[in-house]
Amino acid sequence: MRHIGFPGVLVSCVLLSGCAGILNSHTREINIHTTKPSKIVFEEDTIATVNNKAYIVVKRQKQPVTFSVIRNDTVKTISLRSRNSINFYANIYTYGIGFIPDWNNPKRYSYRSRVFINSGESSNRIYRYD
């Protein structure tokens, strides 16, 4: 019987799991920056900002992530929609075959890694933060 070797195993792994399934973790870290000291409420956890920064760890999924920002008596509810991660689009290099196993995999989704919230505004607007 012929021996496939390391390249054959590597190609089989890529074809059977897809790039997002291999390269992405089950969770995503989101860094939240506010203009004033605030508290972030995510699921049942309350996180106080340190130097106006906090981070939450969310599970990758198609549904949007919702959290609240509390400043004095003001509560802002923020919702971040999911999007396909760059690793999902890397399946193009496998001639599209990697899209098949990644299509129903929640690891294909991602969220913004950094969110900036103006605590002084009354709207629930989030800003792009690079």
N, C-alpha and C positions, 0 to 999 in steps of 0.2 A: 504494500500500500504506500502511496506517495505521501510524503510529509509536507504539510502546508507551510509551516514556519511562521515566524513573527509577522511578516507583511500580510499574510493571509488572515491571521487572527485579527490584526488591526483593521483591515478592510471589512471583515465580517462585523466587527463591533460598530463601526461607523454606519454600515448599511442597516444594521438591525436596531440601532438606537437613535440615530440622528445627532446633529451637532448640539442642539439645545439640551437634549437629554444627557449628553456626556459632559458638556461644559458648564451648564447652569446648576446652581444648588436649588434646593426646595424653597429657600427663603430669599428675601431681598431686603437689604438695609436701606432705609430712607432717612436722610439727614434733614431735620427741620430747623430752620433758622427763623427767629422772630425778631421784631424791632425792640420789644420790651420783654422783661421777664414774664413768663407765662407758664401754664401747665398744659400738658398734652394728655388727652384721655384717648387711649386706644384699647379697644375691647374692654377689659375691666381693669386695666392698669392706668394709673395716673403718674405721669413723669414730669417733674419740674425741670425747666430749662436751666442749664448752667452756662453762663455767659451768653444767654439768649439762644442756646443751641440744645437740641435733643435729637435722639434717633430712636426709631422703632424698627422692629424686624417683623416683616409680614410674609405670609405664605404666598407663593406665586399662584395666581388663579385668574380666571377670566373676569370675575366680578370686580368692581371697583373697591378700593380700600377707603374706608371712612374713618376719620378721627376728628376729635374736637380740640380746639384751642381755647383755653379759659384765661381771661385777663380781667381781674377785678370782677365785675358783674356781667361782663360781656362773654358770650359763648359763640364761637364760630365753628360750624361744622364743615369740614373740608372733605371732599371726595376726589380721589385720584383714580382716573380710569387706567385700565391695563392696556398694554400695547405689546406687540410682538418684539421679542428681544433681538438684538443684532446676531446672536448665535443661531437663532431660528433661520434667519436669512442666509447664514453661512452654508446652509444645506444646498445652495445653488452649486457649490463646488463639487458636490457628489452627484451632479447632473439631476438634481431634484429628488433623488431617491430618498434622501434623509428627511424630506418633508412628510413622508408617509407615517413613520413611527412618531414623529414629533407633533403631528396634527392634533392628537387628543391628549398630549402630554401637558400638564399644567406648568412644567418648567419652561415652556415656550414663551410664557408671558413675563413681562417686566413692568416696573413702575419707574417714575422719575427717581433718580437717586438723591437729588437735592431739591428742597422746597423752601421758598422764602415767603413768609407771611407777615404783612404789615399789621401789627397789633393795634395800631391807632385808627385804622380804617373800620368802618362799620360793615363793609361788604365782605363776602367770603372769597374774595379774589386771591389767587396765589400767583406768585411771580416766578419767572424762570431765574434760576440761580446757577451760575457756572463757576 
